[in-house]
Amino acid sequence: MHGVEVRTILGLKSTNFEIIKGEGNFTFSVVGNGHGVGMSQTGADSLAKQGYGYQEILKHFYTGIEITKLN
């Protein structure tokens, strides 16, 4: 199975996960949302349809960033 399939079947928030085998169980440690590569296209599209601008959307997915103009 691919990570996207596992994510969908198990309802995980991201494909960026680790499977930890315990005694008689498995634990999924999930990091982030989406595909584990930063910004969710579906989420960004949803925010844009709600009227958010590109800077607000970028700051939503990449917290702590500063957007500046390059000369």
C-alpha positions in Angstrom: 0.0 0.0 0.0 1.0 3.6 -0.6 1.1 6.2 2.2 -1.9 8.0 0.7 -4.0 4.8 0.8 -3.1 4.2 4.5 -3.9 7.8 5.3 -7.3 7.5 3.7 -8.3 4.2 5.1 -7.2 5.0 8.7 -8.4 8.7 8.5 -4.9 10.0 9.4 -4.3 13.8 8.9 -1.1 13.3 7.0 1.0 10.8 5.0 3.9 11.9 7.1 3.6 9.1 9.7 5.6 6.5 11.6 4.3 3.1 12.6 5.5 1.9 15.9 5.0 -1.8 16.7 4.1 -2.5 20.4 3.1 -5.6 22.2 0.0 -6.6 20.5 -0.7 -3.2 18.9 0.6 -0.6 16.5 0.8 3.1 17.1 0.7 5.7 14.3 2.7 8.8 15.1 1.5 11.5 12.6 3.2 14.8 11.8 1.4 17.7 10.2 -1.6 17.7 7.8 -1.9 16.7 4.2 0.9 14.9 2.4 3.7 15.9 4.7 5.2 18.3 2.3 3.8 21.6 3.6 0.7 23.1 2.1 -2.6 21.2 1.5 -3.9 22.1 -2.0 -7.4 21.3 -0.9 -7.1 23.3 2.3 -5.6 26.3 0.4 -8.4 26.1 -2.1 -11.0 26.1 0.6 -9.4 29.1 2.3 -9.2 31.0 -1.0 -12.9 30.3 -1.6 -13.6 31.7 1.8 -11.9 35.0 0.8 -8.4 34.6 2.3 -5.5 36.1 0.4 -2.4 34.3 -0.7 -0.3 35.7 2.2 -2.9 34.7 4.8 -3.0 31.2 3.3 0.8 30.8 3.2 1.0 32.0 6.9 -1.7 29.5 7.8 0.3 26.5 6.5 3.8 27.8 7.2 3.5 29.3 10.7 6.1 31.8 11.8 7.1 32.9 8.3 7.6 36.5 7.1 6.7 37.4 3.6 8.9 40.1 2.1 9.6 41.5 -1.3 12.9 40.7 -2.9 14.7 43.4 -4.8 
